Amino acid sequence: MKRGTQIIIIAAVMITAVIYAVDLAANTGINLSGDLSADTDYTEIREYEGEKLSSVNDFRENSIKGPVYPDMDKYQLKISGLVKNPLSYTYNEAISGFRNHSKVTTLYCVEGWEATIFWEGISVSELIGSSEPEEAADTVIFHAYDGYTTSFPLEYITGNEIILAYSMNGIILPPQRGYPFQLVAEDKWGYKWIKWVTEIELSDERNYRGYWESRGYSNSADLNEGFFGN
């Protein structure tokens, strides 16, 4: 290949990447740089009902493949597996078709840091209910864009009003925090708070082990227990 042709191809790729980034920022109102302060200095809520909140910038980037930038024109949130009525939702269908829920919850990372955030999102129980789980379903498996997975007993999801968050501290989730959806898995270690969620699968595989769980981390991930083992 001639050098001139190579330069043209490289330039075309770079232009495409810039157009994508500009389009994503325009449609979400979020900053795509590693430092989120440009978005959060003036719009991020730092206190809610008298409780001090951490900043979006307090989180560390520790995903398995780095931040994901989904193509929202193609994005679908799927409800699959042992359900009578498998369904898929666009981002807008999901956030407009289900009630908004909010809560202040703290994420505790196994690395030793924590962040208390005001989360807003949609109920996983309501999403699942719309697809009518089969009687045999006792486990909920979450899938992410980057291949990450994790699971929970169905009763944990339905008994704790667990939400899929699309907003934190009053701003739309940045890509670094899991846009379009991050699970708020309260009372569980941070590796259960799966980001970039694409699919919620109902299963009868009670012993399913996700990405970190299959590498020795606790499947239950209860905060009052160690994160290695069971």
C-alpha positions in Angstrom: 0.0 0.0 0.0 1.3 3.4 -0.9 2.2 5.9 1.8 -0.4 8.4 0.5 -3.1 5.8 0.7 -2.1 4.9 4.2 -2.3 8.5 5.4 -5.8 8.9 3.8 -7.1 5.7 5.6 -5.6 6.8 9.0 -7.2 10.3 8.6 -10.6 8.7 7.7 -10.5 6.5 10.8 -9.6 9.5 13.0 -12.4 11.6 11.6 -14.9 8.8 12.2 -13.8 8.5 15.8 -14.1 12.3 16.4 -17.6 12.3 14.8 -18.6 9.5 17.1 -17.3 11.2 20.2 -19.0 14.5 19.3 -22.3 12.7 18.6 -22.2 10.8 21.9 -21.4 13.9 23.9 -24.2 15.8 22.1 -26.8 13.1 22.7 -25.9 12.5 26.4 -24.5 15.7 27.7 -21.5 13.9 29.0 -17.8 14.4 28.9 -15.7 11.7 27.2 -12.4 12.7 28.8 -10.8 10.8 31.7 -11.3 13.8 34.0 -15.0 14.3 34.6 -14.6 17.6 36.5 -15.7 19.6 33.4 -19.2 18.1 33.8 -19.4 17.8 37.5 -18.1 21.0 38.9 -21.3 22.9 38.2 -24.0 20.3 37.9 -23.2 17.5 40.2 -25.2 17.2 43.5 -22.9 16.9 46.5 -25.5 16.7 49.2 -28.9 15.0 49.4 -31.4 15.5 52.2 -28.6 16.5 54.5 -26.3 13.6 53.6 -22.9 14.4 52.1 -22.2 12.7 48.8 -19.0 11.6 47.1 -18.1 12.9 43.7 -18.3 11.1 40.4 -14.6 11.8 40.2 -14.0 9.7 43.4 -14.4 6.4 41.5 -11.4 4.6 40.1 -11.3 3.1 36.7 -10.9 -0.7 37.3 -13.1 -2.3 34.6 -11.7 -5.4 32.8 -11.2 -3.7 29.4 -11.5 0.0 30.0 -14.5 2.3 29.5 -17.1 1.2 26.9 -18.7 3.7 24.5 -21.9 1.9 23.2 -23.5 2.7 19.9 -26.8 4.0 21.2 -28.5 3.8 17.8 -28.2 0.0 18.2 -28.4 -0.4 22.0 -31.0 -2.8 23.3 -31.6 -3.9 26.9 -32.7 -7.5 26.7 -34.7 -9.5 29.2 -34.0 -13.1 28.4 -33.8 -16.7 29.6 -36.5 -18.4 31.7 -39.2 -15.9 30.9 -42.5 -16.3 29.2 -42.2 -13.0 27.3 -38.6 -12.1 26.2 -38.4 -8.4 25.6 -35.9 -5.8 24.4 -35.9 -2.0 25.1 -34.1 0.9 23.7 -32.5 3.2 26.2 -35.3 5.7 25.9 -38.0 3.0 26.1 -36.5 1.7 29.3 -36.1 5.0 31.1 -39.5 6.3 30.0 -41.5 3.1 30.2 -40.7 2.3 33.9 -41.0 4.4 37.1 -38.0 6.3 38.3 -36.6 5.2 41.6 -33.9 7.0 43.6 -31.7 6.2 46.6 -28.5 7.1 48.3 -26.2 4.1 48.5 -22.5 3.5 49.1 -20.4 1.3 46.8 -17.5 -0.4 48.7 -14.7 -1.6 46.5 -12.5 -4.5 47.5 -9.5 -2.2 46.8 -10.4 -0.3 50.0 -12.1 2.8 48.7 -15.8 3.7 48.8 -18.2 6.3 47.3 -21.7 7.4 48.5 -23.9 8.5 45.6 -27.4 9.6 44.9 -28.6 7.1 42.3 -31.6 7.3 40.0 -32.8 4.5 37.9 -35.4 1.9 37.0 -36.4 -1.2 39.1 -34.9 -4.5 38.0 -37.9 -6.2 39.5 -40.3 -4.3 37.3 -38.2 -5.0 34.2 -38.2 -8.7 35.1 -41.9 -8.7 35.9 -42.8 -7.3 32.5 -41.3 -10.5 31.0 -43.0 -12.9 33.4 -40.3 -15.2 34.9 -41.0 -18.9 34.7 -41.5 -20.8 37.9 -38.1 -22.5 37.6 -36.2 -19.2 37.5 -34.3 -18.5 40.7 -31.2 -16.7 39.5 -30.6 -13.4 37.7 -27.5 -13.1 35.5 -26.4 -9.7 34.3 -24.4 -9.3 31.1 -22.3 -6.3 30.0 -20.9 -4.9 26.8 -17.3 -5.9 27.7 -18.2 -9.5 28.4 -18.4 -9.0 32.2 -21.1 -11.0 34.0 -22.3 -11.4 37.5 -25.4 -13.1 39.1 -27.7 -12.8 42.1 -30.5 -14.9 43.7 -33.8 -13.8 42.3 -35.0 -13.1 45.9 -32.2 -10.6 46.4 -33.3 -8.6 43.4 -37.0 -8.6 44.3 -36.6 -8.2 48.0 -34.3 -5.1 47.9 -35.7 -2.9 45.2 -32.5 -3.1 43.2 -32.2 -0.5 40.4 -30.4 -0.1 37.1 -29.0 3.4 37.5 -28.9 5.9 34.6 -28.0 8.9 36.7 -25.7 9.6 39.6 -25.6 12.8 41.7 -28.1 14.4 39.2 -26.0 13.8 36.1 -26.3 11.2 33.3 -23.9 8.3 33.9 -20.6 9.0 32.2 -19.2 6.2 30.0 -16.5 5.7 32.7 -19.3 4.9 35.2 -21.3 2.5 33.0 -23.5 4.5 30.6 -26.2 3.6 29.8 -26.9 1.5 32.9 -25.0 0.4 36.0 -26.5 -1.9 38.6 -26.8 -0.5 42.1 -26.1 -3.7 44.1 -26.5 -2.4 47.6 -25.0 -4.3 50.5 -22.7 -6.1 48.0 -19.0 -5.6 47.2 -18.3 -3.3 44.3 -17.5 -6.1 41.7 -21.2 -6.9 41.8 -22.1 -3.4 40.6 -21.9 -4.3 36.9 -21.6 -1.5 34.4 -22.7 -1.1 30.7 -25.5 -3.6 31.2 -26.9 -5.1 28.0 -28.9 -8.1 29.2 -30.7 -9.4 32.2 -31.1 -13.2 32.0 -33.4 -15.3 34.2 -31.9 -18.7 35.0 -32.1 -21.8 37.2 -28.3 -22.0 37.4 -28.1 -21.2 41.1 -24.3 -21.7 41.2 -23.5 -19.5 38.1 -20.3 -17.7 38.7 -19.5 -14.4 36.9 -16.2 -12.9 35.8 -14.6 -12.3 39.3 -16.5 -15.0 41.0 -15.0 -17.6 38.6 -11.6 -16.3 39.7 -12.1 -17.0 43.4 -14.2 -14.0 44.6 -17.3 -14.7 46.7 -20.5 -15.4 44.8 -22.7 -13.9 47.5 -20.4 -10.8 47.9 -22.0 -9.8 51.2 -20.3 -6.8 52.8 -20.3 -8.4 56.2 -18.2 -11.3 54.8 -14.9 -11.5 53.1 -14.8 -11.2 49.3 -12.9 -14.5 48.7 -14.4 -17.9 49.1 -18.0 -19.1 49.0 
